[in-house]
Amino acid sequence: MEDVHSLLRSHRSIRKFVDQPLGDDMVADIVRSGLSAATSSNLQATTVIRVRDPDKRRRISEVAGGQQQILTAGAFMVWCADLARTGKACEMAGGTMTSGMTEQFIIATVDVALAAQNAVVAAEAQGFGICYIGAIRNDPQTVADLLELPDHVYPVFGLCIGVPDQDPEVKPRLPIDVVLKDDVYRDDGDEERITAYDETMRAYYRTRTGGTKDSSWTEEMARLVDGERRPHMREFLAKRGFELR
């Protein structure tokens, strides 16, 4: 059991990979482990598309702001929330899916996240490195077009897997007392704990970048949420059948 805890707590995002493709059996094995994750009402709303075509990888890399790990990873996949298959199952049973419900969107997205994280643990347990690519949502329509996604399917994130060619430090997480609460939500003392965590993160960034980045967690969060971020997602989802009603 301790080995599992150590594995989980040693996670790092890997952005530099050895030029070594993952074999089909290995990829299938990792994804199969991912699909063993919990799934709401056995919905199984996850579809994984392995992107092999170098041109498609290049175009997705451009969408994601030029992230080179998409090009160099031993395997690159796009993890999709898939309610098209659910609709087909409904029709096969003689019914008609009521689409566009917010609850459907939530459970499909959660299903994908759970399955992908299971796959990540399976990959890391075999010595591979991984990097999630949320930036495919910078232009999800281009990604959907490249992958020929039908309505009621949307790309949630990309995932790079490969043999690591770097050994970065583990990024410190928030103190457990900030995250784990008893019975009710109370934030007494959290500001002081977060202030201390800021200094931990500032030291981490300085070490990781050789002193070129001087920032804290609260400063990073201010940049993340102070202003609109990917406002196009609502319209994109609605066009794909996720009207969220």
C-alpha positions in Angstrom: 0.0 0.0 0.0 2.9 2.4 0.8 4.2 1.9 -2.7 0.9 3.1 -4.1 1.0 6.2 -2.0 4.6 6.9 -3.0 3.7 6.5 -6.7 0.8 8.9 -6.4 2.8 11.5 -4.5 5.7 11.4 -6.9 3.7 12.6 -9.9 5.3 15.2 -12.2 4.2 16.6 -15.5 6.8 15.5 -18.1 7.4 17.8 -21.1 10.5 16.2 -22.6 10.4 12.7 -23.9 12.9 10.2 -25.3 12.2 9.4 -29.0 10.6 6.1 -28.4 7.0 5.3 -29.6 4.7 3.2 -27.3 3.6 -0.1 -28.8 0.0 -0.7 -29.5 -0.3 -3.4 -26.9 1.1 -1.0 -24.2 -1.2 1.8 -25.1 -4.2 -0.5 -25.1 -3.2 -1.9 -21.8 -2.9 1.6 -20.2 -6.2 2.7 -21.6 -7.9 -0.6 -20.5 -6.7 0.2 -17.0 -8.2 3.6 -17.3 -11.5 2.3 -18.4 -11.7 0.3 -15.2 -12.2 3.5 -13.2 -15.6 4.3 -11.6 -18.2 5.4 -14.1 -21.6 7.0 -13.2 -24.4 4.5 -13.6 -22.0 2.5 -15.9 -22.4 5.3 -18.5 -18.8 4.7 -19.8 -18.8 8.0 -21.6 -15.1 8.0 -22.5 -13.7 7.7 -26.0 -10.0 7.9 -26.5 -8.4 8.8 -29.8 -4.7 8.1 -30.3 -3.3 10.6 -32.7 -0.6 9.1 -34.8 -0.6 11.3 -37.9 2.3 13.8 -37.6 0.5 16.5 -39.3 -2.5 16.2 -37.0 -0.2 16.3 -34.0 1.5 19.4 -35.4 -1.8 21.2 -35.8 -3.0 20.2 -32.4 0.3 21.4 -31.0 -0.3 24.8 -32.7 -3.8 24.9 -31.1 -2.2 24.2 -27.7 0.3 27.1 -28.0 3.1 25.2 -29.6 3.6 22.6 -26.8 6.4 20.4 -28.2 5.6 17.4 -26.0 2.6 16.7 -28.2 5.0 16.1 -31.1 7.6 14.1 -29.1 5.6 11.9 -26.7 5.7 8.2 -27.3 1.9 8.3 -27.5 -0.5 11.3 -27.7 -4.2 10.8 -27.1 -7.3 13.0 -27.0 -9.8 12.0 -24.3 -13.4 12.8 -25.2 -16.7 12.9 -23.4 -18.9 10.8 -25.6 -22.7 10.9 -25.3 -23.2 9.9 -29.0 -22.6 6.3 -28.0 -25.1 6.7 -25.1 -27.7 8.0 -27.6 -27.1 5.1 -29.9 -27.5 2.7 -27.0 -30.8 4.4 -26.1 -32.0 4.0 -29.6 -31.0 0.3 -29.7 -33.2 -0.2 -26.6 -36.1 1.6 -28.3 -35.8 4.9 -26.6 -34.7 8.5 -27.6 -32.1 10.3 -25.6 -33.1 13.7 -24.1 -29.9 15.6 -25.0 -28.5 18.8 -23.7 -29.0 18.2 -20.0 -26.4 19.7 -17.7 -26.3 16.6 -15.6 -25.4 14.5 -18.6 -22.5 16.9 -19.4 -21.2 16.7 -15.8 -21.2 12.9 -15.5 -19.7 12.4 -19.0 -16.9 14.9 -18.2 -16.3 13.4 -14.8 -16.2 9.9 -16.4 -13.4 11.0 -18.7 -11.4 12.6 -16.0 -11.6 9.5 -13.8 -10.7 7.2 -16.6 -7.8 9.3 -17.7 -6.3 9.6 -14.2 -6.6 5.8 -13.8 -4.6 5.5 -17.1 -2.0 8.0 -15.8 -1.4 5.9 -12.7 -1.1 2.8 -14.8 1.4 4.5 -17.1 3.5 6.0 -14.2 3.5 2.7 -12.5 5.4 1.3 -15.5 7.9 4.2 -15.5 6.4 6.4 -18.1 5.9 10.1 -17.8 2.7 12.0 -18.7 1.5 15.5 -19.4 -2.2 16.5 -19.7 -2.9 19.1 -22.4 -5.9 21.2 -21.4 -4.9 23.8 -24.0 -6.5 21.8 -26.8 -9.6 23.7 -25.6 -8.0 26.9 -27.0 -9.6 25.9 -30.3 -11.8 22.8 -29.6 -13.5 23.1 -33.0 -10.3 22.6 -34.9 -9.5 19.6 -32.7 -13.0 18.2 -33.2 -12.7 18.7 -37.0 -9.3 17.0 -37.1 -10.6 14.0 -35.2 -14.0 14.0 -37.0 -15.9 14.0 -33.8 -19.7 13.6 -34.2 -22.3 15.7 -32.3 -22.6 14.9 -28.6 -18.8 14.3 -28.4 -16.3 16.9 -27.2 -12.5 16.8 -26.6 -11.9 17.3 -22.9 -8.1 17.2 -22.9 -5.1 15.7 -24.5 -2.6 13.3 -22.8 1.0 12.7 -23.6 2.7 9.5 -22.5 6.3 8.5 -23.0 9.7 7.7 -21.7 10.8 10.7 -19.7 13.8 12.7 -20.8 13.9 15.0 -17.8 13.6 14.6 -14.0 11.7 17.6 -12.6 10.9 18.2 -9.0 7.5 17.3 -7.6 5.4 20.4 -7.4 4.3 21.1 -3.8 0.5 20.9 -3.1 -1.6 22.9 -0.8 -1.4 22.0 2.9 -3.9 19.2 3.8 -5.5 21.5 6.4 -6.6 23.8 3.7 -8.3 21.1 1.7 -9.5 18.5 4.2 -12.4 19.8 6.4 -14.6 18.2 9.1 -18.3 18.2 8.7 -18.6 21.8 7.3 -16.7 24.2 5.2 -14.6 26.4 7.4 -11.6 28.5 6.2 -10.4 29.7 9.7 -6.6 30.0 9.4 -6.5 29.1 5.7 -5.1 32.5 4.8 -2.1 32.1 7.0 -1.5 28.5 5.7 -1.8 29.7 2.1 0.6 32.5 2.8 3.2 30.0 4.0 2.4 27.8 0.9 3.1 30.9 -1.3 6.6 30.9 -0.1 7.0 27.2 -0.7 5.8 27.7 -4.3 8.0 30.8 -4.8 11.1 28.7 -3.9 9.9 25.9 -6.1 9.5 28.2 -9.1 12.9 29.7 -8.6 14.6 26.3 -8.4 12.7 24.9 -11.4 13.5 27.9 -13.6 16.9 28.7 -12.4 15.7 31.9 -10.9 13.9 33.2 -13.9 10.4 32.9 -12.4 9.5 34.6 -9.2 5.8 33.9 -8.4 3.5 32.5 -5.8 0.4 30.3 -5.9 -1.9 33.2 -5.2 -0.3 35.2 -7.9 -0.7 32.3 -10.4 -4.3 31.9 -9.4 -5.0 35.6 -9.9 -3.6 35.3 -13.4 -5.7 32.2 -14.0 -9.2 33.5 -12.9 -9.0 37.3 -12.9 -10.8 37.7 -16.3 -12.5 35.5 -18.9 -10.8 32.3 -20.0 -11.9 30.4 -23.1 -15.4 32.0 -23.2 -15.9 30.2 -26.6 -16.4 26.9 -24.8 -20.1 27.6 -24.0 -21.0 28.2 -27.6 -18.8 25.3 -28.8 -20.5 22.9 -26.4 -24.0 24.1 -27.3 -23.3 23.5 -31.0 -22.2 19.9 -30.2 -25.4 19.1 -28.4 -24.3 20.0 -24.9 -26.9 22.9 -24.5 -26.6 22.7 -20.6 -30.2 23.0 -19.6 
